[in-house]
Amino acid sequence: MTEATKEGASIGVPPPQYFRVSLGERLGVAAAAVVLILLTIGACLTAAFLFRESAVIAIVLAAVAATIASFAGLVAREAVSRWRLQATIYAGHLSGFLPRRRGFVIGDPKEMKVSLGDIDRIETRDELFSSLGVTTGQRAYELVLKDGARIFLGADRDMLPAHFGRIVEAITARSHARLVDRGMIDGDAGFLLVAGVKVPDWSAPPLQPSDAERRMKARNRTPALLLIAAAFVVLARFIGN
């Protein structure tokens, strides 16, 4: 996830550290977006071709195309975000670009340039979302400057390689910024974590330990539930064939 180089380093100044989502991840998401777009186009063309023969089948295919198109749009936006997301730490400054999508919650894009000495602390917390009986989460990070300004850095989602955590590690290694854990909070999953996802303000109190423990147990079950669901899909296709 992290790329570092000594190019451009001055004498007595630590070499710059560059942070980008790995090339493999970027290409993988971009390829998935292309496949979904092609499937959408194929379903639309098939629906148009079959309309005269069977309007019902054509309408069903059009509905399928619309569903695939919605997922294609989501994956395409994710791909763009992963390509644009970048950060650099050099000569006592943190700079880079933060896209709108840097976690489950959609925020505002931001060109970032801040002195490491101006960072008072980095607040972090677990944000949990439950939808259709499945609980997942993300580890969120927010920079708090000495003048009180706040910059939402981003959130590392479950089952994906950490990115923002690596940036935070580099910041704390090169500055006196404190890392403050704000515990765990519940977020609003919106529509299947696709639209309308919300989290409370950072001033919101964390969950009580007993509630946090229950959420963690549900969160830890999610990979197994997804694996079982995938196995059922494969089994159904095998039986169908």
Accessible surface in RSA format (square Angstrom, percent):
REM  Atomic radii and reference values for relative SASA: ProtOr
REM  Chains: A
REM  Algorithm: Lee & Richards
REM  Probe-radius: 1.40
REM  Slices: 20
REM RES _ NUM      All-atoms   Total-Side   Main-Chain    Non-polar    All polar
REM                ABS   REL    ABS   REL    ABS   REL    ABS   REL    ABS   REL
RES MET A   1    39.75  20.6   9.29   6.1  30.46  72.5   9.68   8.2  30.07  39.8
RES THR A   2    47.49  33.8  20.46  20.7  27.03  64.4  19.59  26.3  27.91  42.2
RES GLU A   3    85.40  49.0  81.00  61.3   4.40  10.5  41.04  79.4  44.36  36.2
RES ALA A   4    73.07  67.2  37.79  58.3  35.27  80.2  38.45  54.2  34.61  91.7
RES THR A   5    41.54  29.5  32.22  32.7   9.32  22.2  31.20  41.9  10.34  15.6
RES LYS A   6   166.22  81.1 154.38  94.7  11.84  28.2  97.92  88.1  68.30  72.7
RES GLU A   7   136.63  78.4 125.39  94.9  11.24  26.8  50.84  98.3  85.80  70.0
RES GLY A   8    66.49  82.0   0.00   N/A  66.49  82.0  42.36 116.2  24.13  54.0
RES ALA A   9    41.89  38.5  13.59  21.0  28.30  64.4  13.61  19.2  28.28  74.9
RES SER A  10    63.34  53.5  51.02  68.1  12.32  28.4  29.88  63.6  33.47  46.9
RES ILE A  11   182.02 103.6 153.77 114.6  28.25  68.1 160.66 115.7  21.36  58.0
RES GLY A  12    80.71  99.5   0.00   N/A  80.71  99.5  42.61 116.9  38.10  85.3
RES VAL A  13    48.42  31.9  39.69  35.9   8.73  21.0  40.86  35.5   7.56  20.5
RES PRO A  14    73.54  53.6  66.25  60.4   7.28  26.5  72.78  60.1   0.75   4.7
RES PRO A  15    50.80  37.0  50.80  46.3   0.00   0.0  50.80  41.9   0.00   0.0
RES PRO A  16     3.27   2.4   2.89   2.6   0.37   1.4   2.89   2.4   0.37   2.3
RES GLN A  17    41.67  23.3  41.67  30.5   0.00   0.0   6.06  12.9  35.62  27.0
RES TYR A  18    79.97  37.3  79.97  45.5   0.00   0.0  52.16  39.2  27.81  34.3
RES PHE A  19     1.86   0.9   1.72   1.1   0.15   0.4   1.72   1.0   0.15   0.4
RES ARG A  20    66.38  27.9  66.23  33.8   0.15   0.3  19.88  27.2  46.49  28.2
RES VAL A  21     7.68   5.1   7.68   7.0   0.00   0.0   7.68   6.7   0.00   0.0
RES SER A  22    36.93  31.2  33.81  45.1   3.12   7.2  30.19  64.3   6.74   9.4
RES LEU A  23    95.21  53.0  91.89  65.7   3.32   8.3  91.89  64.5   3.32   8.9
RES GLY A  24    53.60  66.1   0.00   N/A  53.60  66.1  38.83 106.6  14.77  33.1
RES GLU A  25    37.56  21.6  28.81  21.8   8.74  20.8  29.20  56.5   8.36   6.8
RES ARG A  26    14.62   6.1  14.62   7.5   0.00   0.0   0.00   0.0  14.62   8.9
RES LEU A  27    93.66  52.2  90.54  64.8   3.13   7.9  90.79  63.8   2.87   7.7
RES GLY A  28    41.02  50.6   0.00   N/A  41.02  50.6  34.12  93.6   6.90  15.5
RES VAL A  29    24.49  16.1  21.79  19.7   2.70   6.5  24.21  21.0   0.28   0.7
RES ALA A  30    28.67  26.4  26.91  41.5   1.76   4.0  28.16  39.7   0.51   1.3
RES ALA A  31    55.76  51.3  47.67  73.6   8.08  18.4  54.83  77.2   0.93   2.5
RES ALA A  32    45.09  41.5  36.84  56.8   8.25  18.8  44.20  62.3   0.89   2.3
RES ALA A  33     6.54   6.0   6.54  10.1   0.00   0.0   6.54   9.2   0.00   0.0
RES VAL A  34    82.17  54.1  81.72  74.0   0.45   1.1  82.16  71.4   0.01   0.0
RES VAL A  35    81.19  53.4  80.45  72.8   0.74   1.8  81.10  70.5   0.09   0.2
RES LEU A  36    40.54  22.6  40.54  29.0   0.00   0.0  40.54  28.5   0.00   0.0
RES ILE A  37    76.59  43.6  76.04  56.7   0.54   1.3  76.59  55.1   0.00   0.0
RES LEU A  38   110.80  61.7 103.14  73.8   7.66  19.3 103.44  72.6   7.36  19.8
RES LEU A  39    95.00  52.9  89.73  64.2   5.27  13.2  92.13  64.7   2.87   7.7
RES THR A  40    20.63  14.7  20.63  20.9   0.00   0.0  20.63  27.7   0.00   0.0
RES ILE A  41    87.54  49.8  85.40  63.6   2.15   5.2  87.54  63.0   0.00   0.0
RES GLY A  42    32.14  39.6   0.00   N/A  32.14  39.6  31.39  86.1   0.76   1.7
RES ALA A  43    14.01  12.9   7.29  11.2   6.72  15.3  12.02  16.9   1.99   5.3
RES CYS A  44    62.59  47.3  55.31  61.7   7.28  17.1  24.94  63.2  37.66  40.6
RES LEU A  45   119.30  66.4 114.38  81.8   4.93  12.4 114.96  80.7   4.35  11.7
RES THR A  46    60.46  43.0  56.12  56.9   4.34  10.3  34.43  46.2  26.04  39.4
RES ALA A  47     8.82   8.1   7.84  12.1   0.98   2.2   8.16  11.5   0.65   1.7
RES ALA A  48    72.33  66.5  48.31  74.6  24.02  54.6  56.75  79.9  15.58  41.3
RES PHE A  49   152.90  76.5 134.11  83.1  18.79  48.9 142.75  86.5  10.14  29.0
RES LEU A  50    42.62  23.7  42.62  30.5   0.00   0.0  42.62  29.9   0.00   0.0
RES PHE A  51   116.16  58.1 112.53  69.7   3.63   9.5 112.53  68.2   3.63  10.4
RES ARG A  52   233.20  97.9 196.35 100.1  36.85  87.7  73.97 101.1 159.23  96.5
RES GLU A  53   134.91  77.5  96.62  73.1  38.29  91.2  44.65  86.4  90.27  73.7
RES SER A  54    34.31  29.0  27.35  36.5   6.96  16.0  23.21  49.4  11.10  15.6
RES ALA A  55    45.64  42.0  38.97  60.1   6.67  15.2  38.97  54.9   6.67  17.7
RES VAL A  56   109.77  72.2 108.81  98.5   0.97   2.3 109.64  95.3   0.14   0.4
RES ILE A  57    90.32  51.4  89.68  66.8   0.64   1.5  90.32  65.0   0.00   0.0
RES ALA A  58     3.73   3.4   2.71   4.2   1.02   2.3   3.04   4.3   0.70   1.9
RES ILE A  59   110.45  62.9 108.16  80.6   2.30   5.5 109.83  79.1   0.62   1.7
RES VAL A  60    84.22  55.4  81.97  74.2   2.25   5.4  84.11  73.1   0.12   0.3
RES LEU A  61    42.76  23.8  42.76  30.6   0.00   0.0  42.76  30.0   0.00   0.0
RES ALA A  62    49.85  45.8  43.18  66.6   6.67  15.2  44.80  63.1   5.05  13.4
RES ALA A  63    58.33  53.6  48.47  74.8   9.86  22.4  56.27  79.2   2.06   5.4
RES VAL A  64    65.54  43.1  62.45  56.5   3.09   7.5  65.43  56.8   0.11   0.3
RES ALA A  65     2.69   2.5   2.41   3.7   0.28   0.6   2.67   3.8   0.02   0.1
RES ALA A  66    65.18  59.9  50.22  77.5  14.96  34.0  58.18  81.9   7.00  18.6
RES THR A  67    74.66  53.1  69.28  70.2   5.37  12.8  47.93  64.4  26.72  40.4
RES ILE A  68    36.11  20.5  35.18  26.2   0.93   2.3  36.11  26.0   0.00   0.0
RES ALA A  69    41.57  38.2  32.94  50.8   8.63  19.6  34.06  48.0   7.51  19.9
RES SER A  70    69.26  58.5  51.11  68.2  18.15  41.8  54.03 115.1  15.23  21.3
RES PHE A  71    99.48  49.8  98.75  61.2   0.72   1.9  99.48  60.3   0.00   0.0
RES ALA A  72     6.09   5.6   5.63   8.7   0.45   1.0   6.04   8.5   0.05   0.1
RES GLY A  73    25.01  30.8   0.00   N/A  25.01  30.8  23.75  65.2   1.26   2.8
RES LEU A  74    26.56  14.8  26.56  19.0   0.00   0.0  26.56  18.7   0.00   0.0
RES VAL A  75    32.06  21.1  30.69  27.8   1.37   3.3  32.06  27.9   0.00   0.0
RES ALA A  76    31.30  28.8  29.87  46.1   1.43   3.3  31.00  43.7   0.30   0.8
RES ARG A  77   130.45  54.8 127.05  64.8   3.40   8.1  58.81  80.4  71.64  43.4
RES GLU A  78    18.03  10.3  18.03  13.6   0.00   0.0  15.05  29.1   2.98   2.4
RES ALA A  79     7.27   6.7   7.27  11.2   0.00   0.0   7.27  10.2   0.00   0.0
RES VAL A  80    85.02  55.9  82.33  74.5   2.69   6.5  85.02  73.9   0.00   0.0
RES SER A  81    10.44   8.8   9.89  13.2   0.55   1.3   3.14   6.7   7.30  10.2
RES ARG A  82    28.09  11.8  27.43  14.0   0.66   1.6   9.70  13.3  18.39  11.1
RES TRP A  83    92.65  37.2  87.30  42.3   5.35  12.6  84.29  44.9   8.36  13.6
RES ARG A  84   120.98  50.8 115.12  58.7   5.86  14.0  30.84  42.2  90.14  54.6
RES LEU A  85    10.40   5.8  10.40   7.4   0.00   0.0  10.40   7.3   0.00   0.0
RES GLN A  86    83.46  46.7  83.36  60.9   0.10   0.2   6.69  14.2  76.77  58.2
RES ALA A  87     1.27   1.2   0.16   0.2   1.11   2.5   0.49   0.7   0.78   2.1
RES THR A  88    32.02  22.8  31.76  32.2   0.26   0.6  15.00  20.2  17.02  25.7
RES ILE A  89     0.15   0.1   0.15   0.1   0.00   0.0   0.15   0.1   0.00   0.0
RES TYR A  90    58.86  27.5  54.03  30.7   4.84  12.6  50.60  38.0   8.26  10.2
RES ALA A  91    53.92  49.6  34.07  52.6  19.85  45.2  41.61  58.6  12.31  32.6
RES GLY A  92    37.12  45.8   0.00   N/A  37.12  45.8  27.13  74.5   9.99  22.4
RES HIS A  93    75.19  41.1  74.17  51.6   1.02   2.6  48.12  49.6  27.07  31.5
RES LEU A  94     0.00   0.0   0.00   0.0   0.00   0.0   0.00   0.0   0.00   0.0
RES SER A  95    35.94  30.4  35.94  48.0   0.00   0.0  14.60  31.1  21.34  29.9
RES GLY A  96    16.90  20.8   0.00   N/A  16.90  20.8  14.36  39.4   2.54   5.7
RES PHE A  97    21.71  10.9  21.71  13.4   0.00   0.0  21.71  13.2   0.00   0.0
RES LEU A  98     0.07   0.0   0.07   0.1   0.00   0.0   0.07   0.1   0.00   0.0
RES PRO A  99     4.73   3.4   4.09   3.7   0.64   2.3   4.73   3.9   0.00   0.0
RES ARG A 100   124.75  52.4 123.05  62.7   1.70   4.1  42.48  58.1  82.28  49.9
RES ARG A 101    24.50  10.3  19.45   9.9   5.05  12.0   5.42   7.4  19.08  11.6
RES ARG A 102    14.60   6.1  10.49   5.3   4.11   9.8   4.99   6.8   9.61   5.8
RES GLY A 103     1.45   1.8   0.00   N/A   1.45   1.8   0.93   2.5   0.52   1.2
RES PHE A 104    25.46  12.7  24.04  14.9   1.41   3.7  24.04  14.6   1.41   4.0
RES VAL A 105    32.42  21.3  31.11  28.2   1.30   3.1  31.11  27.0   1.30   3.5
RES ILE A 106    71.30  40.6  49.57  36.9  21.74  52.4  49.57  35.7  21.74  59.0
RES GLY A 107    24.85  30.6   0.00   N/A  24.85  30.6  23.32  64.0   1.53   3.4
RES ASP A 108   115.01  80.6 109.53 109.0   5.48  13.0  28.59  67.3  86.42  86.2
RES PRO A 109    69.44  50.6  51.34  46.8  18.10  65.8  51.83  42.8  17.61 109.4
RES LYS A 110    83.00  40.5  77.92  47.8   5.09  12.1  32.49  29.2  50.52  53.8
RES GLU A 111   135.52  77.8 113.20  85.6  22.32  53.1  59.78 115.6  75.74  61.8
RES MET A 112     5.60   2.9   0.10   0.1   5.50  13.1   1.68   1.4   3.91   5.2
RES LYS A 113   161.83  78.9 128.62  78.9  33.21  79.1  71.44  64.3  90.39  96.3
RES VAL A 114    11.89   7.8   6.80   6.2   5.09  12.3  11.89  10.3   0.00   0.0
RES SER A 115    33.20  28.1  30.07  40.1   3.13   7.2  12.47  26.6  20.73  29.0
RES LEU A 116     7.93   4.4   6.86   4.9   1.06   2.7   6.86   4.8   1.06   2.9
RES GLY A 117    45.93  56.6   0.00   N/A  45.93  56.6  38.53 105.7   7.40  16.6
RES ASP A 118    71.89  50.4  71.89  71.6   0.00   0.0   9.98  23.5  61.91  61.7
RES ILE A 119     4.32   2.5   0.00   0.0   4.32  10.4   0.00   0.0   4.32  11.7
RES ASP A 120    43.26  30.3  38.45  38.3   4.81  11.4   5.95  14.0  37.32  37.2
RES ARG A 121    57.61  24.2  57.61  29.4   0.00   0.0   4.36   6.0  53.25  32.3
RES ILE A 122     0.00   0.0   0.00   0.0   0.00   0.0   0.00   0.0   0.00   0.0
RES GLU A 123     5.78   3.3   5.78   4.4   0.00   0.0   0.00   0.0   5.78   4.7
RES THR A 124     6.04   4.3   6.04   6.1   0.00   0.0   6.04   8.1   0.00   0.0
RES ARG A 125     2.61   1.1   2.61   1.3   0.00   0.0   0.85   1.2   1.76   1.1
RES ASP A 126    20.26  14.2  20.26  20.2   0.00   0.0   0.00   0.0  20.26  20.2
RES GLU A 127     2.53   1.5   2.53   1.9   0.00   0.0   0.00   0.0   2.53   2.1
RES LEU A 128     2.40   1.3   0.92   0.7   1.48   3.7   1.25   0.9   1.15   3.1
RES PHE A 129     2.60   1.3   0.04   0.0   2.56   6.7   1.62   1.0   0.98   2.8
RES SER A 130    70.33  59.4  48.41  64.6  21.92  50.5  36.35  77.4  33.98  47.6
RES SER A 131    29.97  25.3  17.70  23.6  12.27  28.3  18.95  40.3  11.03  15.4
RES LEU A 132   152.88  85.1 112.23  80.3  40.66 102.2 124.82  87.7  28.07  75.5
RES GLY A 133    74.64  92.0   0.00   N/A  74.64  92.0  42.77 117.4  31.87  71.4
RES VAL A 134    45.29  29.8  42.46  38.4   2.83   6.8  42.61  37.0   2.67   7.2
RES THR A 135    10.46   7.4   9.16   9.3   1.30   3.1   0.01   0.0  10.46  15.8
RES THR A 136    15.53  11.0  15.10  15.3   0.43   1.0  13.11  17.6   2.42   3.7
RES GLY A 137     0.00   0.0   0.00   N/A   0.00   0.0   0.00   0.0   0.00   0.0
RES GLN A 138     0.80   0.4   0.80   0.6   0.00   0.0   0.00   0.0   0.80   0.6
RES ARG A 139    63.14  26.5  62.87  32.0   0.27   0.7  23.05  31.5  40.09  24.3
RES ALA A 140     0.00   0.0   0.00   0.0   0.00   0.0   0.00   0.0   0.00   0.0
RES TYR A 141    24.10  11.3  24.10  13.7   0.00   0.0   3.83   2.9  20.27  25.0
RES GLU A 142    14.05   8.1  14.05  10.6   0.00   0.0   0.06   0.1  13.98  11.4
RES LEU A 143     0.00   0.0   0.00   0.0   0.00   0.0   0.00   0.0   0.00   0.0
RES VAL A 144     5.05   3.3   5.05   4.6   0.00   0.0   5.05   4.4   0.00   0.0
RES LEU A 145    23.89  13.3  21.55  15.4   2.34   5.9  21.55  15.1   2.34   6.3
RES LYS A 146   142.60  69.6 107.97  66.2  34.64  82.5  66.55  59.9  76.05  81.0
RES ASP A 147   120.59  84.5  78.03  77.7  42.57 100.7  51.10 120.3  69.50  69.3
RES GLY A 148    50.64  62.4   0.00   N/A  50.64  62.4  32.50  89.2  18.14  40.6
RES ALA A 149    47.12  43.3  34.78  53.7  12.33  28.1  45.80  64.5   1.32   3.5
RES ARG A 150   101.28  42.5  70.50  35.9  30.78  73.3  45.88  62.7  55.40  33.6
RES ILE A 151    16.57   9.4  14.48  10.8   2.09   5.0  16.57  11.9   0.00   0.0
RES PHE A 152    51.32  25.7  44.73  27.7   6.59  17.2  44.73  27.1   6.59  18.9
RES LEU A 153     0.00   0.0   0.00   0.0   0.00   0.0   0.00   0.0   0.00   0.0
RES GLY A 154     0.00   0.0   0.00   N/A   0.00   0.0   0.00   0.0   0.00   0.0
RES ALA A 155     2.80   2.6   0.00   0.0   2.80   6.4   0.00   0.0   2.80   7.4
RES ASP A 156    18.02  12.6  12.31  12.3   5.71  13.5  10.71  25.2   7.31   7.3
RES ARG A 157    36.80  15.5  30.57  15.6   6.23  14.8   2.99   4.1  33.81  20.5
RES ASP A 158    38.32  26.8  24.54  24.4  13.78  32.6  17.42  41.0  20.89  20.8
RES MET A 159   113.11  58.6  63.91  42.3  49.21 117.2  67.74  57.6  45.38  60.1
RES LEU A 160    71.38  39.8  55.00  39.4  16.38  41.2  57.15  40.1  14.23  38.3
RES PRO A 161    72.23  52.6  52.63  48.0  19.59  71.2  64.28  53.1   7.95  49.4
RES ALA A 162    47.44  43.6  39.46  60.9   7.98  18.1  39.65  55.8   7.79  20.6
RES HIS A 163     7.08   3.9   7.08   4.9   0.00   0.0   6.71   6.9   0.37   0.4
RES PHE A 164     7.87   3.9   7.87   4.9   0.00   0.0   7.87   4.8   0.00   0.0
RES GLY A 165    10.24  12.6   0.00   N/A  10.24  12.6   9.41  25.8   0.83   1.9
RES ARG A 166   111.33  46.7 107.73  54.9   3.60   8.6  12.94  17.7  98.39  59.6
RES ILE A 167     0.07   0.0   0.07   0.1   0.00   0.0   0.07   0.1   0.00   0.0
RES VAL A 168     3.70   2.4   3.70   3.3   0.00   0.0   3.70   3.2   0.00   0.0
RES GLU A 169   121.64  69.8 114.83  86.9   6.81  16.2  43.03  83.2  78.61  64.2
RES ALA A 170     8.30   7.6   2.01   3.1   6.30  14.3   7.92  11.2   0.38   1.0
RES ILE A 171     0.00   0.0   0.00   0.0   0.00   0.0   0.00   0.0   0.00   0.0
RES THR A 172    44.09  31.4  29.38  29.8  14.72  35.1  16.61  22.3  27.48  41.5
RES ALA A 173    87.64  80.6  44.85  69.2  42.79  97.3  56.29  79.3  31.35  83.1
RES ARG A 174    69.02  29.0  37.42  19.1  31.60  75.2  29.51  40.3  39.50  23.9
RES SER A 175    24.03  20.3   2.93   3.9  21.09  48.6  11.79  25.1  12.24  17.1
RES HIS A 176   186.17 101.7 161.38 112.2  24.79  63.4 116.33 119.9  69.84  81.3
RES ALA A 177     9.90   9.1   0.00   0.0   9.90  22.5   0.21   0.3   9.68  25.7
RES ARG A 178   129.05  54.2 123.05  62.7   6.00  14.3  69.43  94.9  59.62  36.1
RES LEU A 179    97.61  54.4  66.06  47.3  31.55  79.3  66.06  46.4  31.55  84.9
RES VAL A 180    43.61  28.7  40.00  36.2   3.60   8.7  43.61  37.9   0.00   0.0
RES ASP A 181    91.74  64.3  64.81  64.5  26.93  63.7  32.45  76.4  59.29  59.1
RES ARG A 182    63.76  26.8  57.66  29.4   6.11  14.5  19.51  26.7  44.25  26.8
RES GLY A 183    31.77  39.2   0.00   N/A  31.77  39.2  29.87  82.0   1.89   4.2
RES MET A 184    14.86   7.7  12.69   8.4   2.17   5.2  12.69  10.8   2.17   2.9
RES ILE A 185     5.52   3.1   5.18   3.9   0.34   0.8   5.52   4.0   0.00   0.0
RES ASP A 186    54.62  38.3  45.35  45.1   9.28  21.9  28.88  68.0  25.75  25.7
RES GLY A 187    17.25  21.3   0.00   N/A  17.25  21.3   3.01   8.3  14.23  31.9
RES ASP A 188    81.01  56.7  71.87  71.5   9.14  21.6  26.84  63.2  54.17  54.0
RES ALA A 189     7.89   7.3   4.22   6.5   3.67   8.4   4.22   5.9   3.67   9.7
RES GLY A 190    38.77  47.8   0.00   N/A  38.77  47.8  15.44  42.4  23.33  52.2
RES PHE A 191   136.35  68.2 130.12  80.6   6.23  16.2 134.05  81.3   2.30   6.6
RES LEU A 192    77.64  43.2  62.49  44.7  15.15  38.1  64.44  45.3  13.20  35.5
RES LEU A 193    28.94  16.1  24.64  17.6   4.31  10.8  24.64  17.3   4.31  11.6
RES VAL A 194    47.24  31.1  36.60  33.1  10.64  25.6  36.60  31.8  10.64  28.8
RES ALA A 195    56.61  52.0  49.15  75.9   7.45  17.0  55.47  78.1   1.14   3.0
RES GLY A 196    49.71  61.3   0.00   N/A  49.71  61.3  34.57  94.9  15.14  33.9
RES VAL A 197    16.65  11.0   3.82   3.5  12.83  30.9   3.82   3.3  12.83  34.8
RES LYS A 198   135.42  66.1 133.16  81.7   2.26   5.4  77.50  69.8  57.92  61.7
RES VAL A 199    44.71  29.4  20.50  18.6  24.21  58.3  23.22  20.2  21.50  58.3
RES PRO A 200    52.50  38.3  38.26  34.9  14.24  51.7  50.15  41.4   2.35  14.6
RES ASP A 201   101.38  71.0  85.22  84.8  16.17  38.2  39.49  92.9  61.90  61.7
RES TRP A 202    23.79   9.5  22.56  10.9   1.23   2.9  15.64   8.3   8.14  13.2
RES SER A 203    90.14  76.2  63.23  84.4  26.91  62.0  47.38 100.9  42.76  59.9
RES ALA A 204    24.49  22.5  15.53  24.0   8.96  20.4  20.99  29.6   3.50   9.3
RES PRO A 205   112.33  81.9  97.50  88.9  14.83  53.9 102.00  84.2  10.33  64.2
RES PRO A 206    63.00  45.9  54.03  49.3   8.96  32.6  54.19  44.7   8.81  54.7
RES LEU A 207    41.61  23.2  26.98  19.3  14.63  36.8  30.15  21.2  11.46  30.8
RES GLN A 208   118.41  66.2 116.54  85.2   1.87   4.5  39.16  83.4  79.25  60.1
RES PRO A 209   108.80  79.3  98.44  89.7  10.36  37.7 104.75  86.5   4.05  25.2
RES SER A 210    64.10  54.2  56.71  75.7   7.39  17.0  42.37  90.2  21.73  30.4
RES ASP A 211    37.07  26.0  37.07  36.9   0.00   0.0   1.60   3.8  35.47  35.4
RES ALA A 212    19.79  18.2  19.64  30.3   0.14   0.3  19.79  27.9   0.00   0.0
RES GLU A 213   100.42  57.7  94.52  71.5   5.90  14.0  34.27  66.3  66.15  54.0
RES ARG A 214   137.15  57.6 130.45  66.5   6.70  16.0  66.16  90.4  70.99  43.0
RES ARG A 215    64.10  26.9  63.56  32.4   0.54   1.3  13.87  19.0  50.23  30.4
RES MET A 216    66.64  34.5  66.64  44.1   0.00   0.0  64.86  55.1   1.78   2.4
RES LYS A 217   117.08  57.1 113.32  69.5   3.76   8.9  66.29  59.7  50.79  54.1
RES ALA A 218    22.40  20.6  20.04  30.9   2.37   5.4  20.31  28.6   2.09   5.5
RES ARG A 219    29.78  12.5  26.37  13.4   3.41   8.1   9.07  12.4  20.71  12.6
RES ASN A 220   100.80  69.5  78.58  75.9  22.22  53.5  29.45  70.9  71.36  69.0
RES ARG A 221   137.65  57.8 134.73  68.7   2.92   7.0  60.21  82.3  77.45  46.9
RES THR A 222     3.46   2.5   3.46   3.5   0.00   0.0   3.44   4.6   0.02   0.0
RES PRO A 223    65.97  48.1  58.69  53.5   7.27  26.4  61.03  50.4   4.94  30.7
RES ALA A 224    54.28  49.9  48.33  74.6   5.94  13.5  52.92  74.5   1.36   3.6
RES LEU A 225    73.93  41.2  69.02  49.4   4.91  12.3  69.42  48.8   4.51  12.1
RES LEU A 226    81.28  45.3  76.42  54.7   4.86  12.2  76.80  53.9   4.48  12.1
RES LEU A 227   129.68  72.2 125.33  89.7   4.34  10.9 129.09  90.7   0.58   1.6
RES ILE A 228    90.63  51.6  89.01  66.3   1.62   3.9  90.63  65.3   0.00   0.0
RES ALA A 229    52.68  48.4  46.21  71.3   6.46  14.7  51.78  72.9   0.89   2.4
RES ALA A 230    51.61  47.5  44.35  68.4   7.27  16.5  50.62  71.3   0.99   2.6
RES ALA A 231    57.95  53.3  47.01  72.5  10.94  24.9  54.22  76.4   3.73   9.9
RES PHE A 232   131.08  65.6 127.41  78.9   3.67   9.5 128.50  77.9   2.58   7.4
RES VAL A 233    89.90  59.2  86.40  78.2   3.50   8.4  89.73  78.0   0.17   0.5
RES VAL A 234   101.62  66.9  99.56  90.1   2.06   5.0 100.83  87.6   0.80   2.2
RES LEU A 235    89.91  50.1  87.47  62.6   2.44   6.1  89.73  63.0   0.18   0.5
RES ALA A 236    63.00  57.9  49.31  76.1  13.70  31.2  54.92  77.3   8.08  21.4
RES ARG A 237   166.13  69.8 158.10  80.6   8.04  19.1  49.06  67.0 117.07  71.0
RES PHE A 238   154.97  77.5 144.27  89.4  10.70  27.8 147.56  89.5   7.41  21.2
RES ILE A 239   127.96  72.8 102.90  76.7  25.06  60.4 108.42  78.1  19.54  53.0
RES GLY A 240    68.11  84.0   0.00   N/A  68.11  84.0  36.02  98.9  32.08  71.9
RES ASN A 241   155.77 107.4  92.50  89.4  63.27 152.3  42.93 103.3 112.84 109.1
END  Absolute sums over single chains surface
CHAIN  1 A    13778.3      11272.8       2505.5       9235.7       4542.6
END  Absolute sums over all chains
TOTAL         13778.3      11272.8       2505.5       9235.7       4542.6
